[in-house]
Amino acid sequence: MSNYGWRPHIESALTLDVRRLARMGILREGARGSLTWSRDGTEHASLGYAVTLHEQAGTLTLFYTAPDRDTGERKSITCTIALSSIPLHYGGRRWYLHCPLTGRRAQTLHKWNGIAQFCHRDAIRPKPTYASQRVSGSDRIIAQRWAIRRKLGDTITDLFGEPWKPKRMHWRTFERYAARDAELAERENGYLLRLIGRLQRYG
């Protein structure tokens, strides 16, 4: 499936996770109800569901509305997802969802705007990615260095020097964080040098 000009990423989708469904007690014969998704503490999507379940397999049927791709008008959607399971060595079963478009077994399916059905990420093109995968290598490194400082509770230093050591942290633990930061800083410098080299070649 393709949609020219559209670049999906996982974070923008509604994600259906069979492990969450199991924890919620939804994977049982005759279960009915509604599922909701929240963003920043506010509900932004909901749907109804019905479950038919036997010992090893079943179906999860979802009921919701979605905008028509051509007209933009909302229409009623019924999405039927096959369920299967395998036995576990320590008892119980591990459940899987099956993509309605490809039949592929998975533990998560996704629903994007512009696509009516929940499906596996490999069912659509261009293939969805995580937003972090679209960030440049240098930006990822910078984000990781700031993350180290957040773990340390360091609100004092910037990225031009070594992070600050919390009073109660063992030196060995801190040195591990500091060594990781130094490694990332060296990689960041490598990106910068390569960028300067490209600019000099084409400048």
C-alpha positions in Angstrom: 0.0 0.0 0.0 1.4 3.4 -0.9 0.4 7.0 -0.3 2.6 9.4 -2.2 3.9 12.4 -0.2 3.0 10.8 3.1 5.8 9.9 5.5 4.4 7.8 8.4 6.1 7.4 11.7 5.2 5.0 14.5 4.6 7.7 17.1 1.7 9.2 15.1 -0.2 5.9 14.9 -2.7 4.3 17.3 -0.9 1.1 18.5 -2.8 -2.1 19.4 -0.6 -4.2 21.7 -1.8 -7.8 22.3 0.2 -7.9 25.6 -1.7 -4.9 26.9 -5.0 -6.5 25.9 -4.0 -9.6 27.8 -3.1 -7.6 30.9 -6.4 -5.8 30.7 -8.3 -9.1 30.7 -9.7 -8.5 27.2 -8.6 -11.7 25.7 -11.5 -13.8 26.8 -14.5 -15.3 25.1 -17.4 -12.9 24.7 -15.5 -9.8 25.9 -16.9 -6.5 24.7 -16.2 -2.9 25.5 -14.2 0.1 24.4 -10.5 1.0 24.1 -9.1 4.5 24.5 -5.9 6.2 23.6 -4.6 9.3 25.4 -2.1 11.9 24.6 -0.8 14.4 27.1 -3.4 13.2 29.5 -6.3 13.8 27.1 -8.3 11.1 25.3 -7.8 11.5 21.6 -9.2 8.2 20.1 -11.5 5.4 21.1 -13.1 2.3 19.6 -15.4 -0.6 20.4 -14.3 -4.2 20.4 -15.7 -7.7 20.6 -13.8 -10.9 21.2 -14.4 -14.5 20.1 -11.9 -16.8 21.7 -11.3 -20.5 21.8 -8.5 -22.3 23.5 -5.8 -21.6 20.8 -7.3 -19.0 18.5 -10.0 -16.4 17.9 -10.9 -13.0 16.5 -10.8 -9.5 17.8 -13.3 -7.3 16.0 -12.9 -3.5 16.2 -15.6 -0.9 15.5 -14.7 2.7 14.8 -15.0 5.6 12.4 -12.3 6.9 10.1 -12.2 9.7 7.4 -12.6 8.6 3.8 -9.4 9.1 1.9 -11.1 10.7 -1.0 -14.0 12.7 0.5 -12.8 13.3 4.1 -16.1 12.2 5.4 -16.1 9.8 8.3 -17.3 6.3 7.7 -17.9 3.3 9.9 -15.2 0.7 9.9 -15.2 -2.9 11.0 -11.7 -4.3 11.4 -11.5 -8.1 12.1 -8.1 -9.3 13.4 -7.3 -13.0 13.7 -5.8 -14.1 17.0 -3.5 -17.1 17.4 -1.4 -18.4 20.3 1.5 -20.7 21.2 2.0 -22.6 24.5 4.6 -21.5 26.9 7.0 -23.9 28.7 5.9 -22.5 32.1 2.2 -22.7 31.4 -0.3 -20.4 29.7 -0.1 -19.2 26.1 1.5 -16.3 24.2 -1.1 -14.5 22.0 -0.5 -12.8 18.6 -2.5 -10.5 16.4 -2.6 -11.2 12.6 -2.4 -8.2 10.2 -5.7 -8.0 8.3 -3.8 -6.9 5.2 -0.9 -9.4 5.1 -1.8 -12.1 7.6 1.6 -11.5 9.3 1.7 -12.5 13.0 2.7 -9.7 15.4 2.3 -8.5 18.9 1.5 -4.9 17.8 -0.5 -3.5 14.9 -0.9 0.2 14.0 -3.6 2.5 12.7 -2.5 5.6 10.8 -4.7 8.5 9.5 -5.4 7.8 5.9 -5.4 4.0 6.3 -8.7 2.4 7.4 -7.4 -0.8 9.0 -5.0 -1.6 11.8 -2.1 -3.3 10.2 1.6 -4.4 10.5 4.1 -1.7 9.9 5.5 -3.7 6.9 2.1 -3.6 5.2 2.4 0.0 4.0 4.8 2.0 1.9 6.8 4.0 2.6 7.7 1.8 5.5 7.0 3.7 8.8 9.9 4.6 11.1 10.4 6.0 14.5 10.7 9.8 14.6 14.1 9.3 16.3 15.3 7.5 13.2 14.8 10.7 11.2 17.0 12.7 13.4 20.6 13.3 12.2 23.4 11.3 13.8 24.7 14.5 15.4 21.3 15.4 16.9 20.9 11.8 18.3 24.3 12.1 20.0 23.5 15.5 21.5 20.2 14.1 22.8 22.0 11.1 24.4 24.5 13.5 26.1 21.7 15.6 27.6 20.0 12.3 28.7 23.1 11.4 30.7 22.9 14.8 32.4 19.2 14.3 33.2 20.0 10.9 34.8 22.7 12.5 36.9 20.4 15.3 37.9 22.9 17.7 36.4 21.4 21.1 35.7 24.7 22.9 35.9 27.0 21.9 33.1 26.6 22.2 29.3 27.9 19.9 26.6 31.3 21.6 26.4 32.7 19.8 29.4 32.4 16.7 31.6 29.1 16.2 33.5 28.8 17.1 37.1 29.0 14.3 39.8 26.1 14.1 42.2 27.2 14.1 45.9 25.9 10.6 46.8 26.9 8.8 43.6 29.8 6.3 43.8 32.8 7.4 41.8 32.8 4.2 39.8 29.2 4.8 38.7 29.9 8.4 37.8 33.0 7.5 35.9 30.9 5.1 33.8 28.6 7.9 32.8 31.5 10.3 32.2 33.2 7.8 30.0 30.1 7.3 27.9 29.7 11.1 27.6 33.3 11.4 26.5 32.8 8.7 23.9 29.7 10.5 22.6 31.5 13.8 22.5 34.3 12.3 20.4 31.7 10.9 17.9 30.0 14.3 17.8 33.3 16.0 17.0 33.8 13.4 14.2 30.4 14.4 12.7 31.4 18.1 12.9 34.8 17.5 11.2 33.1 15.6 8.4 30.6 18.4 7.9 33.4 21.0 7.8 35.2 18.9 5.3 32.1 18.7 3.0 31.5 22.4 3.3 35.2 23.1 2.3 34.9 20.7 -0.7 31.7 22.3 -2.0 32.2 25.8 -0.7 
